[in-house]
Amino acid sequence: MSEPSIISTTQTVPGASFQVEVPLTPSYADPYVTVVQTSATVSIPLVPGPRTLTTAPRSVGFLGGSERRALNAALTLWSDYDPATKTLTLCGNELVDPDSTFLSLEPEGGPDQARIYRTHASAAADDPADAAPDLARAFQNTVRSANQAIIDTAIRQGYTVIERTPVPAISNEHAANLLLVYENGWFKEPFDPNKQYGPNARVHTIGSTWNGLITLDADENFANVIGSTDDPKIDGMSWIALWESEYGTATICTSYEYKGFSCTDDLIGGHSILGTKATEVKKGSDKVFIMPICKQHNGDDSVYMAAIKYTKGISLKNYLEGGLTVDAVMELLQNGTPMLGNDVQWPGPVPLAQR
């Protein structure tokens, strides 16, 4: 299937869902198994919160030999929906996580013999040692196509889409410039090693705050996160460099001259939130994202912006606990310790709840 079939994208009717028909299984045959090309209907309820859903099992072929047992297949995926901002969060194809989209193939009467085919390249099959390599690749390619079709369709239909992805491969020097400070449970600012912070300040690494990629609807409004006006740079590496590592060089403010605003040429990676009002962000929110904006916009919390020149950004997530003390971070930086790790599981400093 080259293009997914849109079945429904209703947002306002109670009990509505986002539905799309996607590839389920490829055409495949060898002396041991025969599979026919099939599709499945994915239906994501448009109600608040995360959920894992599985399509209805479908007969897709049979095992060869004297038994000739029927094979059933189903697609399982994770999603999260925020109706207030019409934001749909999905797992990207490269995400290595229990939430990652997968296809299950189960012979009739043999649930213990079911096989799982995931989207990410490191897990084509649960047990590749005794799985037919060609079959594993064929199923993995199909589940990747299905997952990507869901993401692409949601974007085309005007949803704001967050695609959960792995933390990018960046240098330790760059990661050291992507630290965020929270104080008393609220986002304060990007970490500045030259500043003094209070005893309640906790610092989070990019390994803990990275969520993935976000695609805004064209011209969608967004505003500054209050407290994020600084964009510290060490050796020129900063939040704008993180955005550029995913999307290429930023050459103009995302909200260039929106509503007559006088933009400047110097760009930074601005911490942003959907809507028309600059807002403080409490820790635990997954609503912050990075967009290329000019310093003039970044320093003015009285205005809001629009996704005019760019619609894609970096999505950040926040943790309710953990984090590093400022002293611990300074010691790690001085020792050259890699800063890409998840600070909630950091092997050094004790988690906040235990301090």
Secondary structure, DSSP 4 states (H G I P E B T S, - for coil): --SPEEEEE--SSTT-EEEEEEEEE--EE-SSEEE--EEEEEEEE-SSEEEEEEPPPEEEEEE-TTT--EEEEEEEEEEEEETTTTEEEEE-TT--STTS-EEEEEETT-GGG-EEEESSTT-SSS-TTSS-HHHHHHHHHHHHHHHHHHHHHHHHTT-EEEEE-PPP---HHHHTT--EEEETTEEEEE--TTS---TTEEEE-HHHHEEEEEEPPTT-EEEEBTT------BTTBSHHHHHHHHH----S-TTTTGGG----S-EEEEEEEESSS-B--BTT----EEEEEEHHHHT-TT--EE-SS--EEEEE---SS--B-HHHHHHHHHHT----S-GGG-SSSPPGGG-
